[in-house]
Amino acid sequence: MEEILSYITENAIILIPVLLIIGKILKSIEKIPDKYIPVILLPIGIIGAMLLGGFNIHSAIQGVLVTGTAVYNNQIFKQMTKKE
C-alpha cells in the first residue's frame, strides 16, 4: 500500500476517501450492479484529479491511481473481514 501511495501526489490523496464514500453510496443503489462501481468511480477519480491538478495527462494518471487505490482498499477490507 505504501508503495502505491508513493506515486500519488499530496493533492490527490484526498480523493481516496472521497471515492470510497461515493462507492458506498453507489453500492446502496440497488439498480447499480456491484461490478460496475469501479467503472463508474474511474471517471469520477480522473475528473476529480484534473480539477485539483489541472487538465493534463499527469492529473489523469493521478485519477487512475487514486481510483485504483480506493477500489483496492475496499477489496482488502472486504477480504479481511470476510467470514469463512
Secondary structure as GFF3:
##gff-version 3
##sequence-region A 1 84
A	DSSP	alpha_helix	2	5	.	.	.	ID=ss1
A	DSSP	alpha_helix	10	13	.	.	.	ID=ss2
A	DSSP	alpha_helix	15	28	.	.	.	ID=ss3
A	DSSP	three_ten_helix	34	36	.	.	.	ID=ss4
A	DSSP	alpha_helix	37	53	.	.	.	ID=ss5
A	DSSP	alpha_helix	57	81	.	.	.	ID=ss6
###
